[in-house]
Amino acid sequence: MARTNPITFFQQVRTEVSKVTWPSRQEVLISTIMVLVLVTAASLFFLTADTLIAWLVSLVLSIR
């Protein structure tokens, strides 16, 4: 395997990083808000589902 000179490597890295299209501040903000909203919605859904299932299981197991 050919070894790359460290200076050449960092020049190639710099070239590749310059090709990256970075998101704007507004895009990052909107994406962050969307992630927080969806995580909250998923958490509430799973909390509700878990509570309901736990209640149903306790109801079934308490029948004598």
C-alpha positions in Angstrom: 0.0 0.0 0.0 1.4 3.4 -1.0 2.1 5.8 1.7 1.1 9.5 1.2 3.3 12.3 2.3 1.6 14.1 5.3 1.9 17.5 3.5 0.2 16.0 0.4 -2.4 14.4 2.5 -3.4 17.7 4.3 -3.5 19.5 0.9 -5.9 16.8 -0.4 -8.0 17.1 2.7 -8.2 20.9 2.4 -9.2 20.5 -1.3 -11.9 18.0 -0.4 -13.3 20.1 2.5 -13.5 23.1 0.1 -15.8 21.1 -2.1 -18.3 20.5 0.7 -21.6 22.4 0.6 -22.1 23.6 4.2 -25.7 24.3 5.4 -26.7 27.8 6.2 -27.4 28.9 9.8 -31.1 28.9 9.1 -31.0 25.4 7.6 -29.2 24.1 10.7 -31.7 25.9 13.0 -34.8 24.5 11.1 -33.3 20.9 11.1 -32.5 21.1 14.8 -36.0 22.3 15.7 -37.5 19.5 13.5 -35.4 16.9 15.2 -36.4 18.2 18.7 -40.1 18.2 17.8 -40.0 14.7 16.3 -38.0 13.3 19.3 -40.6 14.8 21.6 -43.4 13.4 19.6 -41.8 9.9 19.5 -41.1 10.1 23.2 -44.7 10.9 24.0 -46.0 8.2 21.7 -43.8 5.5 23.3 -44.6 6.8 26.9 -48.3 6.5 26.1 -47.9 3.0 24.4 -45.8 1.7 27.3 -48.2 3.0 29.9 -51.1 1.5 28.1 -49.4 -1.9 27.7 -48.3 -1.9 31.3 -51.9 -1.2 32.4 -53.3 -3.9 30.2 -50.8 -6.5 31.4 -51.5 -5.6 35.0 -55.2 -5.8 34.3 -54.8 -9.3 32.7 -52.5 -10.6 35.5 -54.7 -9.3 38.3 -57.7 -11.4 37.1 -58.2 -14.3 39.5 
